């Protein structure tokens, strides 16, 4: 996007600031501690006695269908490898 002249700013939590800046992007801080925010829902579900199933918005296992969101892979043949590389980071 930056190569096409767009301003790119990533809004995320402070613990990802260095990662975002190292990638050459602008950083915009979001409030809250992601570890605390990720553990809130469990207590609420327990208090309300409702079932809970946590689902992530991106795959946590390598796939050849598309590259990992944090990679810069442009060749479809490397999609699966991009996931493996990003898991190591």
The first five atom37 places (N, CA, C, CB, O) and aatype in JSON, in Angstrom:
{
  "aatype": [20, 20, 20, 20, 20, 20, 20, 20, 20, 20, 20, 20, 20, 20, 20, 20, 20, 20, 20, 20, 20, 20, 20, 20, 20, 20, 20, 20, 20, 20, 20, 20, 20, 20, 20, 20, 20, 20, 20, 20, 20, 20, 20, 20, 20, 20, 20, 20, 20, 20, 20, 20, 20, 20, 20, 20, 20, 20, 20, 20, 20, 20, 20, 20, 20, 20, 20, 20, 20, 20, 20, 20, 20, 20, 20, 20, 20, 20, 20, 20, 20, 20, 20, 20, 20, 20, 20, 20, 20],
  "atom_mask": [
    [1, 1, 1, 1, 1],
    [1, 1, 1, 1, 1],
    [1, 1, 1, 1, 1],
    [1, 1, 1, 1, 1],
    [1, 1, 1, 1, 1],
    [1, 1, 1, 1, 1],
    [1, 1, 1, 1, 1],
    [1, 1, 1, 1, 1],
    [1, 1, 1, 1, 1],
    [1, 1, 1, 1, 1],
    [1, 1, 1, 1, 1],
    [1, 1, 1, 1, 1],
    [1, 1, 1, 1, 1],
    [1, 1, 1, 1, 1],
    [1, 1, 1, 1, 1],
    [1, 1, 1, 1, 1],
    [1, 1, 1, 1, 1],
    [1, 1, 1, 1, 1],
    [1, 1, 1, 1, 1],
    [1, 1, 1, 1, 1],
    [1, 1, 1, 1, 1],
    [1, 1, 1, 1, 1],
    [1, 1, 1, 1, 1],
    [1, 1, 1, 1, 1],
    [1, 1, 1, 1, 1],
    [1, 1, 1, 1, 1],
    [1, 1, 1, 1, 1],
    [1, 1, 1, 1, 1],
    [1, 1, 1, 1, 1],
    [1, 1, 1, 1, 1],
    [1, 1, 1, 1, 1],
    [1, 1, 1, 1, 1],
    [1, 1, 1, 1, 1],
    [1, 1, 1, 1, 1],
    [1, 1, 1, 1, 1],
    [1, 1, 1, 1, 1],
    [1, 1, 1, 1, 1],
    [1, 1, 1, 1, 1],
    [1, 1, 1, 1, 1],
    [1, 1, 1, 1, 1],
    [1, 1, 1, 1, 1],
    [1, 1, 1, 1, 1],
    [1, 1, 1, 1, 1],
    [1, 1, 1, 1, 1],
    [1, 1, 1, 1, 1],
    [1, 1, 1, 1, 1],
    [1, 1, 1, 1, 1],
    [1, 1, 1, 1, 1],
    [1, 1, 1, 1, 1],
    [1, 1, 1, 1, 1],
    [1, 1, 1, 1, 1],
    [1, 1, 1, 1, 1],
    [1, 1, 1, 1, 1],
    [1, 1, 1, 1, 1],
    [1, 1, 1, 1, 1],
    [1, 1, 1, 1, 1],
    [1, 1, 1, 1, 1],
    [1, 1, 1, 1, 1],
    [1, 1, 1, 1, 1],
    [1, 1, 1, 1, 1],
    [1, 1, 1, 1, 1],
    [1, 1, 1, 1, 1],
    [1, 1, 1, 1, 1],
    [1, 1, 1, 1, 1],
    [1, 1, 1, 1, 1],
    [1, 1, 1, 1, 1],
    [1, 1, 1, 1, 1],
    [1, 1, 1, 1, 1],
    [1, 1, 1, 1, 1],
    [1, 1, 1, 1, 1],
    [1, 1, 1, 1, 1],
    [1, 1, 1, 1, 1],
    [1, 1, 1, 1, 1],
    [1, 1, 1, 1, 1],
    [1, 1, 1, 1, 1],
    [1, 1, 1, 1, 1],
    [1, 1, 1, 1, 1],
    [1, 1, 1, 1, 1],
    [1, 1, 1, 1, 1],
    [1, 1, 1, 1, 1],
    [1, 1, 1, 1, 1],
    [1, 1, 1, 1, 1],
    [1, 1, 1, 1, 1],
    [1, 1, 1, 1, 1],
    [1, 1, 1, 1, 1],
    [1, 1, 1, 1, 1],
    [1, 1, 1, 1, 1],
    [1, 1, 1, 1, 1],
    [1, 1, 1, 1, 1]
  ],
  "atom_positions": [
    [[0.83, -1.19, 0.0], [0.0, 0.0, 0.0], [0.87, 1.25, 0.0], [-0.94, 0.0, 1.21], [0.58, 2.22, -0.7]],
    [[1.95, 1.22, 0.8], [2.84, 2.38, 0.83], [3.49, 2.61, -0.52], [3.91, 2.21, 1.9], [3.68, 3.75, -0.95]],
    [[3.84, 1.5, -1.2], [4.45, 1.62, -2.52], [3.52, 2.29, -3.52], [4.85, 0.24, -3.04], [3.97, 2.89, -4.5]],
    [[2.22, 2.19, -3.27], [1.23, 2.84, -4.14], [0.87, 4.24, -3.67], [-0.03, 1.99, -4.22], [-0.05, 4.86, -4.19]],
    [[1.6, 4.75, -2.67], [1.4, 6.11, -2.22], [0.4, 6.3, -1.09], [0.98, 6.92, -3.34], [0.04, 7.43, -0.78]],
    [[-0.05, 5.21, -0.48], [-1.02, 5.31, 0.61], [-0.32, 5.46, 1.96], [-1.93, 4.08, 0.62], [0.77, 4.92, 2.16]],
    [[-0.94, 6.17, 2.86], [-0.46, 6.27, 4.24], [-0.94, 5.02, 4.97], [-0.97, 7.6, 4.94], [-2.14, 4.72, 4.96]],
    [[-0.03, 4.3, 5.6], [-0.4, 3.07, 6.29], [-0.1, 3.24, 7.77], [0.36, 1.85, 5.71], [1.04, 3.48, 8.17]],
    [[-1.14, 3.1, 8.57], [-0.99, 3.22, 10.04], [-1.7, 2.02, 10.66], [-1.58, 4.59, 10.59], [-2.86, 1.75, 10.36]],
    [[-1.0, 1.31, 11.53], [-1.56, 0.13, 12.17], [-1.92, 0.45, 13.61], [-0.58, -1.05, 12.1], [-1.07, 0.88, 14.39]],
    [[-3.18, 0.23, 13.95], [-3.65, 0.43, 15.33], [-3.6, -0.9, 16.05], [-5.1, 1.03, 15.35], [-4.28, -1.85, 15.67]],
    [[-2.79, -0.95, 17.11], [-2.67, -2.17, 17.89], [-2.17, -1.81, 19.29], [-1.73, -3.18, 17.2], [-2.01, -0.64, 19.63]],
    [[-1.91, -2.83, 20.09], [-1.49, -2.61, 21.48], [-0.01, -2.25, 21.56], [-1.79, -3.85, 22.32], [0.77, -2.59, 20.67]],
    [[0.36, -1.59, 22.63], [1.72, -1.06, 22.81], [2.8, -2.13, 22.72], [1.82, -0.36, 24.13], [3.92, -1.84, 22.29]],
    [[2.49, -3.35, 23.13], [3.54, -4.38, 23.09], [3.92, -4.77, 21.65], [3.07, -5.61, 23.85], [4.9, -5.48, 21.46]],
    [[3.16, -4.32, 20.65], [3.51, -4.58, 19.26], [4.14, -3.36, 18.58], [2.27, -5.0, 18.49], [4.42, -3.41, 17.38]],
    [[4.37, -2.29, 19.32], [4.87, -1.04, 18.75], [6.18, -1.23, 17.99], [5.07, -0.01, 19.84], [6.29, -0.8, 16.84]],
    [[7.17, -1.86, 18.6], [8.46, -2.04, 17.94], [8.33, -2.86, 16.66], [9.46, -2.73, 18.89], [8.97, -2.56, 15.65]],
    [[7.49, -3.89, 16.69], [7.27, -4.73, 15.52], [6.7, -3.91, 14.36], [6.32, -5.89, 15.87], [7.14, -4.04, 13.22]],
    [[5.73, -3.06, 14.66], [5.08, -2.23, 13.64], [6.07, -1.22, 13.07], [3.85, -1.51, 14.23], [6.16, -1.05, 11.86]],
    [[6.8, -0.54, 13.96], [7.76, 0.48, 13.51], [8.89, -0.15, 12.72], [8.32, 1.25, 14.7], [9.36, 0.44, 11.74]],
    [[9.35, -1.32, 13.13], [10.42, -2.02, 12.4], [9.97, -2.39, 10.99], [10.84, -3.29, 13.16], [10.79, -2.44, 10.07]],
    [[8.69, -2.64, 10.81], [8.15, -2.95, 9.48], [8.0, -1.7, 8.62], [6.8, -3.65, 9.6], [7.6, -1.79, 7.45]],
    [[8.31, -0.53, 9.2], [8.23, 0.71, 8.43], [6.84, 1.32, 8.36], [8.71, 0.47, 7.06], [6.55, 2.12, 7.48]],
    [[5.98, 0.94, 9.31], [4.62, 1.46, 9.34], [4.44, 2.45, 10.47], [3.6, 0.33, 9.47], [5.21, 2.45, 11.43]],
    [[3.42, 3.3, 10.36], [3.06, 4.18, 11.47], [2.34, 3.36, 12.52], [2.18, 5.37, 11.0], [1.63, 2.41, 12.2]],
    [[2.52, 3.73, 13.77], [1.89, 3.03, 14.89], [0.86, 3.92, 15.55], [2.93, 2.57, 15.91], [1.12, 5.11, 15.78]],
    [[-0.32, 3.37, 15.86], [-1.34, 4.09, 16.61], [-1.76, 3.19, 17.77], [-2.57, 4.47, 15.7], [-2.24, 2.08, 17.55]],
    [[-1.59, 3.66, 19.02], [-1.84, 2.79, 20.17], [-3.32, 2.56, 20.48], [-1.17, 3.36, 21.38], [-4.14, 3.47, 20.41]],
    [[-3.63, 1.32, 20.82], [-4.95, 0.96, 21.33], [-4.82, 0.78, 22.84], [-5.51, -0.34, 20.65], [-3.77, 0.36, 23.32]],
    [[-5.85, 1.09, 23.57], [-5.81, 0.95, 25.01], [-5.97, -0.5, 25.45], [-6.88, 1.78, 25.65], [-6.42, -1.35, 24.68]],
    [[-5.58, -0.76, 26.67], [-5.76, -2.09, 27.25], [-4.59, -3.01, 27.02], [-6.99, -2.72, 26.69], [-3.81, -2.86, 26.09]],
    [[-4.49, -3.97, 27.9], [-3.46, -5.01, 27.81], [-4.09, -6.21, 27.12], [-2.9, -5.39, 29.24], [-5.07, -6.75, 27.63]],
    [[-3.56, -6.64, 25.95], [-4.2, -7.73, 25.21], [-4.3, -9.03, 26.02], [-3.43, -7.98, 23.94], [-5.25, -9.79, 25.82]],
    [[-3.37, -9.29, 26.91], [-3.45, -10.5, 27.73], [-4.65, -10.43, 28.67], [-2.15, -10.7, 28.54], [-5.34, -11.42, 28.88]],
    [[-4.88, -9.27, 29.24], [-6.03, -9.09, 30.13], [-7.33, -9.14, 29.33], [-5.92, -7.75, 30.89], [-8.3, -9.79, 29.74]],
    [[-7.34, -8.46, 28.19], [-8.54, -8.43, 27.36], [-8.9, -9.83, 26.85], [-8.34, -7.48, 26.18], [-10.08, -10.17, 26.73]],
    [[-7.9, -10.64, 26.55], [-8.15, -12.0, 26.05], [-8.68, -12.91, 27.13], [-6.88, -12.58, 25.47], [-9.34, -13.9, 26.82]],
    [[-8.41, -12.6, 28.43], [-8.87, -13.46, 29.52], [-10.2, -12.97, 30.14], [-7.79, -13.52, 30.6], [-10.78, -13.72, 30.94]],
    [[-10.69, -11.82, 29.84], [-11.98, -11.32, 30.38], [-13.15, -12.19, 30.06], [-12.27, -9.97, 29.86], [-13.96, -12.47, 30.94]],
    [[-13.26, -12.65, 28.73], [-14.42, -13.39, 28.24], [-14.66, -14.69, 29.01], [-14.25, -13.7, 26.77], [-15.8, -15.1, 29.2]],
    [[-13.58, -15.35, 29.45], [-13.72, -16.62, 30.18], [-14.5, -16.41, 31.46], [-12.35, -17.23, 30.49], [-15.4, -17.19, 31.78]],
    [[-14.17, -15.37, 32.2], [-14.84, -15.1, 33.46], [-16.32, -14.75, 33.25], [-14.13, -13.96, 34.2], [-17.19, -15.16, 34.02]],
    [[-16.6, -13.99, 32.21], [-17.98, -13.61, 31.92], [-18.81, -14.84, 31.57], [-18.03, -12.57, 30.77], [-19.93, -15.01, 32.06]],
    [[-18.24, -15.71, 30.72], [-18.96, -16.93, 30.34], [-19.21, -17.81, 31.56], [-18.17, -17.71, 29.28], [-20.29, -18.38, 31.71]],
    [[-18.21, -17.91, 32.44], [-18.39, -18.71, 33.65], [-19.48, -18.11, 34.54], [-17.07, -18.81, 34.43], [-20.31, -18.84, 35.08]],
    [[-19.46, -16.8, 34.71], [-20.45, -16.14, 35.56], [-21.87, -16.3, 35.02], [-20.11, -14.66, 35.71], [-22.82, -16.46, 35.78]],
    [[-22.0, -16.25, 33.7], [-23.32, -16.38, 33.07], [-23.7, -17.83, 32.81], [-23.34, -15.6, 31.77], [-24.82, -18.12, 32.39]],
    [[-22.76, -18.74, 33.08], [-22.98, -20.18, 32.85], [-23.4, -20.46, 31.4], [-24.05, -20.71, 33.82], [-24.35, -21.21, 31.14]],
    [[-22.65, -19.84, 30.48], [-22.91, -20.07, 29.05], [-21.67, -20.72, 28.44], [-23.27, -18.74, 28.31], [-20.55, -20.47, 28.89]],
    [[-21.85, -21.55, 27.43], [-20.69, -22.17, 26.78], [-19.85, -21.13, 26.06], [-21.14, -23.26, 25.8], [-20.36, -20.11, 25.59]],
    [[-18.58, -21.39, 25.97], [-17.65, -20.46, 25.31], [-16.74, -21.24, 24.39], [-16.82, -19.66, 26.35], [-16.19, -22.28, 24.77]],
    [[-16.58, -20.75, 23.18], [-15.62, -21.32, 22.24], [-14.84, -20.16, 21.64], [-16.34, -22.18, 21.12], [-15.43, -19.29, 21.0]],
    [[-13.54, -20.14, 21.84], [-12.7, -19.06, 21.34], [-12.31, -19.37, 19.89], [-11.44, -18.87, 22.23], [-11.8, -20.45, 19.59]],
    [[-12.55, -18.41, 19.0], [-12.23, -18.57, 17.59], [-11.31, -17.42, 17.17], [-13.53, -18.61, 16.71], [-11.57, -16.25, 17.48]],
    [[-10.25, -17.75, 16.46], [-9.33, -16.73, 15.98], [-9.69, -16.34, 14.56], [-7.87, -17.24, 16.05], [-10.23, -17.14, 13.8]],
    [[-9.4, -15.09, 14.21], [-9.78, -14.57, 12.89], [-8.78, -14.89, 11.8], [-9.97, -13.09, 12.97], [-8.98, -14.52, 10.64]],
    [[-7.7, -15.58, 12.14], [-6.75, -15.99, 11.12], [-6.28, -17.4, 11.46], [-5.54, -15.0, 11.04], [-6.34, -17.81, 12.62]],
    [[-5.82, -18.14, 10.47], [-5.4, -19.51, 10.75], [-4.14, -19.56, 11.6], [-5.17, -20.26, 9.44], [-3.24, -18.73, 11.45]],
    [[-4.08, -20.51, 12.48], [-2.9, -20.72, 13.32], [-2.08, -21.89, 12.82], [-3.3, -20.95, 14.78], [-1.09, -22.28, 13.45]],
    [[-2.49, -22.46, 11.69], [-1.73, -23.53, 11.07], [-1.42, -23.11, 9.64], [-2.51, -24.89, 11.11], [-2.2, -22.39, 9.02]],
    [[-0.29, -23.56, 9.11], [0.1, -23.17, 7.75], [-0.93, -23.61, 6.71], [1.46, -23.76, 7.4], [-1.51, -24.69, 6.82]],
    [[-1.15, -22.77, 5.72], [-2.07, -23.09, 4.63], [-1.45, -22.62, 3.32], [-3.46, -22.42, 4.85], [-0.71, -21.64, 3.28]],
    [[-1.76, -23.33, 2.26], [-1.25, -22.92, 0.94], [-2.27, -22.03, 0.22], [-0.93, -24.16, 0.08], [-2.0, -21.57, -0.88]],
    [[-3.43, -21.79, 0.85], [-4.48, -20.98, 0.23], [-4.11, -19.5, 0.12], [-5.76, -21.13, 1.03], [-4.48, -18.85, -0.86]],
    [[-3.39, -18.98, 1.11], [-2.99, -17.57, 1.11], [-1.8, -17.4, 2.04], [-4.18, -16.64, 1.54], [-1.58, -18.25, 2.9]],
    [[-1.02, -16.31, 1.88], [0.14, -16.1, 2.75], [-0.28, -15.66, 4.15], [1.09, -15.07, 2.13], [-1.4, -15.18, 4.35]],
    [[0.61, -15.83, 5.08], [0.37, -15.35, 6.45], [0.18, -13.84, 6.39], [1.56, -15.74, 7.41], [0.88, -13.17, 5.63]],
    [[-0.76, -13.27, 7.18], [-1.03, -11.83, 7.13], [0.17, -10.94, 7.41], [-2.1, -11.51, 8.1], [0.2, -9.79, 6.95]],
    [[1.15, -11.43, 8.16], [2.31, -10.61, 8.49], [3.49, -10.82, 7.54], [2.75, -10.9, 9.9], [4.58, -10.31, 7.79]],
    [[3.28, -11.57, 6.46], [4.38, -11.82, 5.53], [4.27, -10.89, 4.32], [4.39, -13.29, 5.07], [3.26, -10.22, 4.12]],
    [[5.33, -10.88, 3.55], [5.33, -10.08, 2.33], [5.48, -10.99, 1.1], [6.46, -9.02, 2.36], [6.03, -10.57, 0.08]],
    [[5.02, -12.2, 1.22], [5.13, -13.19, 0.15], [4.25, -12.78, -1.03], [4.73, -14.6, 0.66], [3.09, -12.42, -0.85]],
    [[4.82, -12.85, -2.22], [4.05, -12.48, -3.41], [3.84, -13.68, -4.34], [4.77, -11.37, -4.17], [3.02, -13.6, -5.27]],
    [[4.55, -14.79, -4.11], [4.39, -15.97, -4.95], [3.51, -16.98, -4.22], [5.78, -16.58, -5.29], [3.83, -17.39, -3.11]],
    [[2.39, -17.39, -4.83], [1.47, -18.34, -4.19], [2.14, -19.63, -3.73], [0.37, -18.68, -5.13], [1.7, -20.24, -2.75]],
    [[3.2, -20.05, -4.43], [3.87, -21.29, -4.06], [4.49, -21.21, -2.66], [4.96, -21.62, -5.1], [4.74, -22.24, -2.03]],
    [[4.73, -20.0, -2.16], [5.38, -19.81, -0.85], [4.38, -19.52, 0.27], [6.38, -18.67, -0.94], [4.8, -19.23, 1.39]],
    [[3.08, -19.59, 0.01], [2.08, -19.28, 1.03], [2.27, -20.09, 2.31], [0.69, -19.52, 0.47], [2.3, -19.53, 3.4]],
    [[2.4, -21.4, 2.17], [2.52, -22.26, 3.35], [3.8, -21.96, 4.12], [2.49, -23.74, 2.92], [3.8, -21.93, 5.35]],
    [[4.89, -21.72, 3.41], [6.17, -21.41, 4.05], [6.08, -20.09, 4.81], [7.3, -21.35, 3.0], [6.71, -19.95, 5.86]],
    [[5.31, -19.13, 4.31], [5.18, -17.84, 5.0], [4.57, -18.02, 6.38], [4.33, -16.87, 4.17], [4.96, -17.31, 7.32]],
    [[3.64, -18.94, 6.52], [3.04, -19.2, 7.83], [4.05, -19.81, 8.79], [1.83, -20.13, 7.69], [4.1, -19.44, 9.96]],
    [[4.84, -20.72, 8.29], [5.86, -21.35, 9.13], [6.88, -20.31, 9.6], [6.57, -22.5, 8.37], [7.27, -20.31, 10.76]],
    [[7.3, -19.43, 8.69], [8.27, -18.4, 9.05], [7.71, -17.44, 10.11], [8.69, -17.62, 7.8], [8.4, -17.11, 11.07]],
    [[6.46, -17.01, 9.94], [5.86, -16.06, 10.88], [5.63, -16.7, 12.24], [4.54, -15.54, 10.32], [5.63, -15.99, 13.25]],
    [[5.42, -18.0, 12.3], [5.27, -18.67, 13.6], [6.57, -18.68, 14.37], [4.76, -20.1, 13.41], [6.56, -18.74, 15.6]],
    [[7.69, -18.62, 13.67], [9.01, -18.63, 14.33], [9.38, -17.29, 14.92], [10.08, -19.04, 13.34], [10.22, -17.22, 15.81]],
    [[8.75, -16.22, 14.44], [9.1, -14.87, 14.9], [8.65, -14.61, 16.26], [8.54, -13.84, 14.01], [8.87, -13.51, 16.79]]
  ]
}
